[in-house]
Amino acid sequence: MGCSKNLVDSEYLMKQLDANNFIVEHESNKNEFDYIIINTCGFINDAKEESIETILNYVKTKGEGLIKKVFVIGCLSERYKQELEKEIPEVDKYYGTNDLNKILSDLDTNFRKELINERILTTPKHYAYLKISEGCNRTCSFCAIPLMRGKYKSKPIDDLILETRKLVDKGVKEILLIAQDLSFYGYDIYKKYELAKLLEKLSDIKGIEWIRLHYLFPSDFPLDILPVIRERENICKYIDISFQHISDNMLKLMKRNFSKKQTLELISTIREQVSGIHIRTTLLTGHPGETKNDFNELIEFVKKSKFERLGVFKYSHEEDTYSYKNYEDEISDNIKQKRADKIMEIQKEISAEHNNSKINSIVKVIIDRVEGDYYIARTEFDSPEIDNEVLIKKQNIDLKIGEYYNVKIISADEFDLYADLSVKL
């Protein structure tokens, strides 16, 4: 459950279980298993509620005698283990985010060191997430991730190269770099930021056609990645960078250590150095202290910046965070939602404008899947599941999932493009 980082953790665990002669399935709808392992999310209220509902559903299934044991791992379990043990004792055991060895031991199996960084992919075989670090050293007022994931810990470059080569051997063509904070990569082990060097090394691996970047932080942004993105054809002109807000008042309250002036300068630099880059960002509404003026400033920021991709979270008052300890959650959920909806209304128009500008252009896409009468594809400017898709009418054409094609965009709506086949690459 939760983010792609959790997904990668599950894939590592699945590989270990498979190597120990377990039959393992991911998100199966069947109830024919001895054990259910739920990898939970504890990021915000909605995610926590979904995780708890899933736990309760499987506890009920266990009570009906359809499965033997239920195990819970991940962020929610790391953060609320004692409370969960008290409230839902029917779960056989709770584990934290770094308890892979413990769960294997409790299943009477051994951790296989030779399988470190190997996994069973749960994504379509043509793309995979590559988690380059764990934890976070930032002190954002609203964020509970450091409480659940600990301090920042980079994976060595050589290990990531090896893992990527193994993914390529499985047929992976697109690598999505993920971390709580890509910007900080390498500093803990190399004493300097090394994301640019990592990108160069991964870009050199034969078989990788697309590399995309998720979850950069604006403070200490590694500017040396920009010429690498610009010059390497297999690095997507796409970055996911979380700005959260633009009002200096809110940035200070959020403890973002970054100002409005710095934000605008960074966006300008990114666009100047990488022509045609698409920026995805995330914003937060309803943080304690957000006034109408702060929100109006955020609205103007969205209108002027015209981000190609944008998402919004409502503030969630998370226990033990700085905000929880120091601020009152005085803004109603209704106002938080209205503010989030207002931003997305504006973004809907911006997205439509961007999409309409692509009509009659030829773009490279990868085919992800088939749905009904359409092949569902993506451009280099779109990440799986969260961004726009390109719909290609099946008609009498035969396209292969996981292959790249040139297509002509013939129409568009707010969040999708429609295309005709041009030529296979």
VENLIN-V598415 format. One record per pair of residues at least 4 apart in sequence whose C-alpha atoms are under 6 Angstrom apart, sorted by the first residue. I is the first residue (numbers start at 1). GAP is how many residues later the second one is. Records with the same first field share a line. If there is no record, write none. Layout:
I = GAP + GAP
//
This chain:
1 = 38 + 39 + 40
2 = 39
11 = 108 + 109 + 110
12 = 107
14 = 4
15 = 104 + 105
17 = 5
18 = 4
33 = 34
34 = 33 + 34
35 = 33 + 34 + 35
36 = 34
37 = 34 + 35
38 = 34
39 = 34 + 35
40 = 11 + 34 + 35 + 36
41 = 6 + 34 + 35
42 = 6 + 33 + 34
44 = 272
61 = 5
62 = 4 + 5
70 = 21 + 22
71 = 21 + 22
72 = 22
73 = 4 + 21 + 22 + 23
74 = 22 + 23
75 = 22 + 73
76 = 4
77 = 4 + 19
78 = 18 + 19 + 70
79 = 69
80 = 4
84 = 4
85 = 4
95 = 4
101 = 10
104 = 5
105 = 4
117 = 46
125 = 47
126 = 45 + 46 + 47 + 276
127 = 45 + 46 + 47 + 48
128 = 47
129 = 46 + 47
130 = 46 + 47 + 48
131 = 47 + 48
132 = 23
133 = 20 + 21 + 22 + 46
134 = 18 + 19
135 = 14 + 15 + 16 + 17
136 = 10 + 15 + 16
137 = 14 + 15
140 = 114 + 115 + 116
141 = 113 + 114 + 181 + 182
142 = 179 + 181
144 = 177
145 = 4
146 = 4
154 = 31 + 32
167 = 5
168 = 4
173 = 35 + 36
174 = 34 + 35 + 36 + 37
175 = 36
176 = 35 + 36
177 = 36 + 37
178 = 36
181 = 34 + 35 + 36
182 = 33 + 34
183 = 33 + 34 + 38 + 39
185 = 8 + 9 + 10
186 = 4 + 7 + 8
187 = 4 + 5 + 6
196 = 29
199 = 4
209 = 25
210 = 24 + 25 + 26
211 = 24 + 25
212 = 24
213 = 26
214 = 26
215 = 25 + 26
216 = 25
217 = 24
219 = 39
227 = 4
228 = 4
229 = 6
230 = 44
236 = 144
237 = 40
238 = 39 + 40 + 41 + 143
239 = 40
240 = 40 + 41
241 = 40
242 = 39 + 40
244 = 38 + 39 + 40
245 = 38
246 = 14 + 52
247 = 47
248 = 11 + 12
250 = 4
251 = 5
271 = 4
278 = 30
279 = 28 + 29
280 = 29 + 30
281 = 29
282 = 28 + 29 + 30
283 = 29
284 = 28 + 29 + 30
285 = 29 + 30 + 51
286 = 29 + 50
287 = 28
288 = 41
290 = 4
301 = 4
302 = 4
312 = 28
314 = 22
317 = 7
318 = 6
319 = 5
322 = 4
323 = 4
344 = 4
347 = 4
348 = 66
351 = 63
352 = 4 + 61 + 62
355 = 57
356 = 56
359 = 50 + 51 + 52
360 = 48 + 49 + 50
361 = 47 + 48
362 = 45 + 46
363 = 43 + 44
364 = 41 + 42
365 = 12 + 13 + 14 + 39 + 40
366 = 11 + 12 + 37 + 38
367 = 9 + 10 + 34 + 35 + 36
368 = 8 + 9 + 33
369 = 7 + 32
370 = 4 + 5 + 6
373 = 21
374 = 17 + 18 + 19 + 20
375 = 16 + 17
376 = 14 + 15
377 = 12 + 13
378 = 4 + 11 + 12
382 = 5 + 6
383 = 4
388 = 27 + 28
389 = 27
390 = 26 + 27 + 28
391 = 27
392 = 27 + 28
404 = 21
405 = 18 + 19 + 20
406 = 16 + 17 + 18
407 = 12 + 13 + 14 + 15
408 = 11 + 12
409 = 9 + 10
410 = 8 + 9
411 = 7
412 = 4 + 5 + 6
//
